[in-house]
Amino acid sequence: MVSAYIDGPGQPLPRPGLIALAGRTLGAIPPTLQVLIGIVSVQVGAAFAKQLFAVTGPAGTVTLRLFFAAVVLLLIWRPALRMGRRAVPVVLGYGLVLAAMNIFFYQAIARIPLGIAVTIEFLGPLGVALAGSRRWRDAIWALLAAGGVILLSETRGDLSMLGMAFALAAGLCWGAYILLGAALGNRTSEGNGLALAMAFGALVAMPTGILETGTGLLDPWVLFIGLMVALLSSVIPYSLELEALRKIPPRVFGILMSLEPAVAAVAGLIVLGEALHVPQWLAICCVVAASIGATRSTTPT
């Protein structure tokens, strides 16, 4: 179940120089707090990204996020371009899905509240966690999650159906991202495959970002905010989650990550002023409860 929530393959980070200092700093933070900080970082990053839409649009923001995340990862890992034949299609597929997932998600939050978008998107990893299970308890969690989505659709009010469709597409990509992430970890070493895949994903997203935003992407202030979004949404949570996984059981990690839709709703409320109705909060709680239940029943202790 834990692989459904890792933002990349679970490989240890290198520890020379400044990275060793960063590792010691991270190690001083309790692991459960590391996970929670990572969750908050991702969702606050998404909220700031949404504020950038007025200048760069969703596609331009995706381009900036993936570009800067790729630059940071390439500087950290400095991967060789040569790799085994079996690794090439996985790296390219992972990068393609990564780009599509972010494009769909940013198109979704451009149209619907952040908390609702993350709740719908979360069906992707939840579906992967429950796929193939024959336990009757898991059927209950699946029905509870489905009930939450039905409740969202019944209480959508002025919610964009297109936005909800984009969130669902992002969730499907998240499911594929999880499955490809396992293959990426098996066929590449350390973070080299992730760095190359992120770079390829940035190249995939770049044409749409340039077409939508043009030279606006080169504005210094836009570049600065794009870097902050990349750090908040990718680099910081990725590092925190990997550090936490060294110290806590996967089941505990998965349960903590199940809080992500609720944190997204709170981030949307505080940063963006996106107030949700009571039935929408109830729907979010249904998906969170389903994810916690699925994590407890499918991940060994």
C-alpha positions, 0 to 999 in steps of 0.5 A, a space after each residue: 500500500 505504501 507504494 501508492 503514496 511515494 512520490 518516486 521510487 524509495 531509494 536512499 539519497 546520496 549523503 556527501 557534503 551539503 546533502 549529509 548536513 541536510 540528512 542530519 537536519 531531517 533526521 532530527 525531525 520525528 518521522 511522523 512529523 516529517 510525513 505531515 510536513 511533506 503533506 502540507 508542503 505538497 498541498 501548499 505548493 499546489 495552492 501557490 501554483 493555483 495562484 500562478 495560473 492568472 499569469 502562466 495558466 495551468 500548462 505554464 505552471 506545470 512546465 515550471 514545476 517539472 523543469 525546476 524539479 528536474 534541474 534539482 534532481 539532475 544536479 543531485 544525482 548527475 545520472 549517466 544518459 546510458 542505461 539498459 534497454 529494459 530501463 529506457 521504456 520504463 523511464 520514458 513511460 514514467 516521465 510521460 505519466 508524470 507529465 500527464 498527471 500534473 497537467 490533468 491535476 492543474 487543469 482540475 484545480 483551475 476549475 474546482 477547489 483544491 480539496 475536491 480535486 485531490 479527493 477525486 485524484 486520490 481514487 487512483 492510489 486507492 484503486 491500486 491498493 484495492 486492486 485484486 483484493 478478495 477480502 470482504 472488508 476491502 469491498 467495504 472501503 471501495 464502496 465507502 470511497 465510491 459513496 464519497 465521490 457520489 456525494 461530491 457529484 450530488 452536491 457539486 452545485 456550481 462545480 465544473 464537471 470538466 474539472 472533476 473529469 480532469 481530476 479523475 484523469 489525474 487519478 488514473 495517471 497516479 495509479 499508472 505512476 505507482 505501477 511504473 514507479 515500482 518498475 523504475 526502482 527495479 530497473 534503475 539505480 538510486 535516483 538516476 531513473 527518477 531524475 531522467 524521467 523528470 527531465 523527460 516529463 518536463 520536455 513533454 510538458 514544455 510545448 503546451 506551457 510555451 504555447 499557453 504562456 509564451 515569453 511570460 515564462 521567462 519573467 524573473 518573478 514567475 521563475 522564482 514562484 515556479 522554483 518555489 512550487 517545485 521545491 514545495 510540491 516535489 523536492 521537499 516532500 520527496 526528501 521528507 517521505 524517504 527519510 520517514 520511511 527509514 524509521 516508521 512502518 509502511 502501514 503507519 506511513 500509508 495511514 498518515 498519507 491518507 490524510 492528504 485530501 483533508 489537508 488539501 481542503 484545509 490548504 485550499 481554505 486558508 491559502 485560496 479562500 475555497 470554503 467547502 459545504 458540509 456535504 463536501 467535507 463529508 465526502 472527503 472524510 469518506 475517501 480518507 476513511 476508506 484509504 485508512 481502512 484499505 491501508 490497515 487491511 492490505 499492508 502488513 504490520 
